[in-house]
Protein backbone atom coordinates (compact mmCIF):
# COMPACT_ATOMS: atom_id res chain seq x y z
CA UNK A 1 0.00 0.00 0.00
CA UNK A 2 1.42 3.32 -1.02
CA UNK A 3 1.84 6.17 1.41
CA UNK A 4 1.28 9.87 0.88
CA UNK A 5 2.36 13.01 2.70
CA UNK A 6 0.28 16.19 3.00
CA UNK A 7 2.17 19.17 1.62
CA UNK A 8 0.54 21.46 4.19
CA UNK A 9 0.72 19.68 7.55
CA UNK A 10 3.09 16.79 6.75
CA UNK A 11 0.65 14.06 7.79
CA UNK A 12 1.56 10.61 6.40
CA UNK A 13 -1.10 8.03 5.55
CA UNK A 14 -2.43 5.83 2.77
CA UNK A 15 -2.50 7.68 -0.53
CA UNK A 16 -6.22 7.04 -0.76
CA UNK A 17 -6.69 9.45 2.16
CA UNK A 18 -5.36 12.40 0.19
CA UNK A 19 -6.63 14.82 -2.43
CA UNK A 20 -4.97 16.55 -5.36
CA UNK A 21 -5.39 20.32 -5.77
CA UNK A 22 -3.44 22.31 -8.36
CA UNK A 23 -0.76 19.61 -8.53
CA UNK A 24 -0.27 19.34 -4.77
CA UNK A 25 -1.28 16.58 -2.33
CA UNK A 26 -3.40 17.51 0.69
CA UNK A 27 -5.06 15.65 3.52
CA UNK A 28 -8.81 16.17 3.88
CA UNK A 29 -8.75 19.02 6.46
CA UNK A 30 -5.99 20.87 4.63
CA UNK A 31 -7.57 20.55 1.19
CA UNK A 32 -10.72 22.31 2.40
CA UNK A 33 -8.72 25.32 3.54
CA UNK A 34 -6.51 25.28 0.43
CA UNK A 35 -9.59 25.15 -1.80
CA UNK A 36 -11.14 28.19 -0.09
CA UNK A 37 -7.87 30.11 -0.35
CA UNK A 38 -7.55 29.26 -4.04
CA UNK A 39 -11.10 30.40 -4.70
CA UNK A 40 -10.39 33.71 -2.95
CA UNK A 41 -7.33 34.25 -5.14
CA UNK A 42 -9.26 33.43 -8.29
CA UNK A 43 -7.36 30.19 -8.83
CA UNK A 44 -8.89 26.74 -9.61
CA UNK A 45 -10.45 25.42 -6.42
CA UNK A 46 -11.66 21.97 -7.47
CA UNK A 47 -9.86 18.94 -6.05
CA UNK A 48 -10.03 15.20 -6.69
CA UNK A 49 -9.46 12.24 -4.41
CA UNK A 50 -6.42 10.10 -5.13
CA UNK A 51 -6.68 6.39 -5.82
CA UNK A 52 -4.14 3.72 -5.07
CA UNK A 53 -3.92 1.39 -8.04
CA UNK A 54 -1.52 -0.81 -6.10
CA UNK A 55 -4.42 -2.13 -3.96
CA UNK A 56 -6.92 -4.64 -5.41
CA UNK A 57 -10.47 -3.43 -4.90
CA UNK A 58 -11.81 -6.99 -4.66
CA UNK A 59 -9.50 -8.81 -2.27
CA UNK A 60 -7.44 -5.94 -0.84
CA UNK A 61 -4.08 -7.34 -1.95
CA UNK A 62 -1.38 -4.69 -2.35
CA UNK A 63 1.74 -4.30 -4.46
CA UNK A 64 4.60 -1.99 -3.56
CA UNK A 65 6.31 -2.32 -6.93
CA UNK A 66 3.72 -1.78 -9.65
CA UNK A 67 0.09 -0.79 -10.13
CA UNK A 68 -2.51 -3.45 -10.76
CA UNK A 69 -4.31 -3.75 -14.09
CA UNK A 70 -7.41 -1.59 -14.39
CA UNK A 71 -10.61 -3.49 -15.21
CA UNK A 72 -13.57 -1.15 -15.61
CA UNK A 73 -11.43 1.67 -14.14
CA UNK A 74 -10.87 -0.42 -11.00
CA UNK A 75 -7.50 -1.93 -10.00
CA UNK A 76 -7.55 -5.73 -9.76
CA UNK A 77 -4.78 -8.15 -8.96
CA UNK A 78 -4.03 -10.92 -11.47
CA UNK A 79 -6.15 -13.67 -9.82
CA UNK A 80 -9.16 -11.36 -9.38
CA UNK A 81 -8.81 -9.97 -12.90
CA UNK A 82 -8.77 -13.48 -14.37
CA UNK A 83 -11.77 -14.47 -12.24
CA UNK A 84 -13.79 -11.49 -13.45
CA UNK A 85 -12.90 -12.11 -17.10
CA UNK A 86 -13.75 -15.83 -16.88
CA UNK A 87 -16.85 -15.40 -14.72
CA UNK A 88 -19.14 -18.41 -15.28
CA UNK A 89 -22.42 -16.88 -16.48
CA UNK A 90 -25.48 -19.15 -16.00
CA UNK A 91 -26.66 -21.28 -18.91
CA UNK A 92 -30.10 -19.65 -19.01
CA UNK A 93 -28.51 -16.24 -19.47
CA UNK A 94 -26.31 -17.45 -22.35
CA UNK A 95 -29.30 -19.17 -24.01
CA UNK A 96 -31.42 -16.03 -23.62
CA UNK A 97 -28.73 -13.88 -25.20
CA UNK A 98 -28.34 -16.29 -28.12
CA UNK A 99 -32.12 -16.30 -28.66
CA UNK A 100 -32.25 -12.50 -28.67
CA UNK A 101 -29.41 -12.34 -31.21
CA UNK A 102 -31.22 -14.82 -33.47
CA UNK A 103 -34.41 -12.73 -33.27
CA UNK A 104 -32.41 -9.62 -34.13
CA UNK A 105 -30.86 -11.24 -37.20
CA UNK A 106 -34.27 -12.51 -38.40
CA UNK A 107 -35.84 -9.07 -37.86
CA UNK A 108 -33.06 -7.34 -39.80
CA UNK A 109 -33.32 -9.79 -42.70
CA UNK A 110 -37.12 -9.58 -42.80
CA UNK A 111 -37.12 -5.79 -42.44
CA UNK A 112 -34.76 -5.04 -45.32
CA UNK A 113 -37.59 -4.99 -47.84
CA UNK A 114 -39.55 -2.51 -45.72
CA UNK A 115 -36.59 -0.15 -45.45
CA UNK A 116 -36.27 -0.33 -49.24
CA UNK A 117 -40.01 0.25 -49.67
CA UNK A 118 -39.86 3.29 -47.39
CA UNK A 119 -37.05 4.78 -49.42
CA UNK A 120 -38.93 4.09 -52.67
CA UNK A 121 -42.03 5.79 -51.27
CA UNK A 122 -40.00 8.85 -50.26
CA UNK A 123 -38.41 9.14 -53.72
CA UNK A 124 -41.70 8.48 -55.51
CA UNK A 125 -43.61 11.05 -53.46
CA UNK A 126 -40.95 13.67 -54.11
CA UNK A 127 -41.09 13.02 -57.86
CA UNK A 128 -44.90 13.25 -57.82
CA UNK A 129 -44.71 16.57 -56.01
CA UNK A 130 -42.34 17.78 -58.71
CA UNK A 131 -44.68 16.56 -61.46
CA UNK A 132 -42.35 13.79 -62.71
CA UNK A 133 -45.05 11.12 -62.79
CA UNK A 134 -43.33 8.83 -65.31
CA UNK A 135 -40.19 8.65 -63.17
CA UNK A 136 -42.18 8.27 -59.94
CA UNK A 137 -44.31 5.33 -61.08
CA UNK A 138 -41.62 2.57 -60.82
CA UNK A 139 -40.71 3.62 -57.27
CA UNK A 140 -44.35 3.69 -56.17
CA UNK A 141 -45.11 0.34 -57.82
CA UNK A 142 -42.19 -1.17 -55.90
CA UNK A 143 -43.59 0.25 -52.67
CA UNK A 144 -47.06 -1.11 -53.37
CA UNK A 145 -45.64 -4.58 -54.04
CA UNK A 146 -44.09 -4.63 -50.57
CA UNK A 147 -46.84 -2.71 -48.72
CA UNK A 148 -50.10 -3.17 -50.65
CA UNK A 149 -52.17 -1.96 -47.67
CA UNK A 150 -50.55 1.49 -47.59
CA UNK A 151 -53.20 4.08 -48.54
CA UNK A 152 -50.56 6.69 -49.28
CA UNK A 153 -48.45 4.47 -51.54
CA UNK A 154 -51.46 3.14 -53.45
CA UNK A 155 -53.04 6.55 -54.01
CA UNK A 156 -49.74 8.08 -55.14
CA UNK A 157 -49.12 5.15 -57.48
CA UNK A 158 -52.65 5.41 -58.85
CA UNK A 159 -52.24 9.11 -59.42
CA UNK A 160 -48.89 8.69 -61.17
CA UNK A 161 -50.36 5.98 -63.39
CA UNK A 162 -53.43 8.07 -64.31
CA UNK A 163 -51.37 11.16 -65.03
CA UNK A 164 -49.25 9.14 -67.47
CA UNK A 165 -52.23 7.45 -69.12
CA UNK A 166 -51.55 4.02 -67.57
CA UNK A 167 -55.14 3.27 -66.67
CA UNK A 168 -54.48 -0.48 -66.50
CA UNK A 169 -51.83 0.00 -63.83
CA UNK A 170 -54.02 2.45 -61.91
CA UNK A 171 -56.92 -0.03 -61.94
CA UNK A 172 -54.71 -2.87 -60.74
CA UNK A 173 -53.10 -0.81 -57.99
CA UNK A 174 -56.23 0.88 -56.66
CA UNK A 175 -58.49 -2.17 -56.72
CA UNK A 176 -55.76 -4.40 -55.35
CA UNK A 177 -55.91 -2.38 -52.13
CA UNK A 178 -58.44 -4.13 -49.86
CA UNK A 179 -60.71 -4.76 -52.83
CA UNK A 180 -60.82 -1.06 -53.67
CA UNK A 181 -61.65 0.12 -50.15
CA UNK A 182 -59.83 3.06 -48.57
CA UNK A 183 -59.86 4.66 -45.17
CA UNK A 184 -59.83 8.45 -44.71
CA UNK A 185 -57.04 9.71 -47.02
CA UNK A 186 -56.74 12.99 -45.10
CA UNK A 187 -56.91 16.65 -46.03
CA UNK A 188 -53.82 16.52 -48.28
CA UNK A 189 -55.76 14.83 -51.07
CA UNK A 190 -57.74 16.59 -53.81
CA UNK A 191 -59.90 15.55 -56.74
CA UNK A 192 -58.32 14.89 -60.14
CA UNK A 193 -60.74 15.14 -63.05
CA UNK A 194 -61.33 11.97 -65.10
CA UNK A 195 -59.83 11.69 -68.56
CA UNK A 196 -61.84 10.46 -71.57
CA UNK A 197 -60.07 7.09 -71.39
CA UNK A 198 -62.29 5.92 -68.59
CA UNK A 199 -63.78 6.49 -65.17
CA UNK A 200 -61.49 7.17 -62.27
CA UNK A 201 -62.34 5.89 -58.81
CA UNK A 202 -63.55 8.17 -56.06
CA UNK A 203 -61.90 8.21 -52.66
CA UNK A 204 -64.02 10.08 -50.14
CA UNK A 205 -62.50 11.37 -46.95
CA UNK A 206 -63.70 10.58 -43.43
CA UNK A 207 -65.33 7.29 -44.30
CA UNK A 208 -64.44 3.96 -45.85
CA UNK A 209 -65.21 3.99 -49.58
CA UNK A 210 -65.10 1.26 -52.20
CA UNK A 211 -63.61 2.31 -55.52
CA UNK A 212 -65.69 1.69 -58.67
CA UNK A 213 -64.09 0.17 -61.73
CA UNK A 214 -61.92 2.38 -63.91
CA UNK A 215 -63.76 1.10 -66.97
CA UNK A 216 -66.70 3.48 -66.36
CA UNK A 217 -66.68 7.19 -67.12
CA UNK A 218 -67.41 10.41 -65.32
CA UNK A 219 -65.95 9.73 -61.87
CA UNK A 220 -63.22 11.48 -60.02
CA UNK A 221 -60.43 10.20 -57.84
CA UNK A 222 -59.09 11.67 -54.65
CA UNK A 223 -55.35 12.05 -55.09
CA UNK A 224 -52.51 13.99 -53.47
CA UNK A 225 -51.88 17.50 -54.77
CA UNK A 226 -49.08 18.01 -57.22
ABEGO torsion letter per residue (X at the ends): XBBBBBAAAGBBBBAAABBBBGGBBBBAAAAAAAAAAAAAAGBBABBBBBBBAABBAAAGBBBAABBBBBBGGBBBBAAAAAAAAABBBBAAAAAAAAAAAAAAAAAAAAAAAAAAAAAAAAAAAAAAAAGBAAAAAAAAAAAAAABAABAAAAAAAAAAAAAAGBAAAAAAAAAABGGGBBBBAEAABBBBBBBAAEBBBBBBBGBBBBBBBAABBGBBBBBBBX
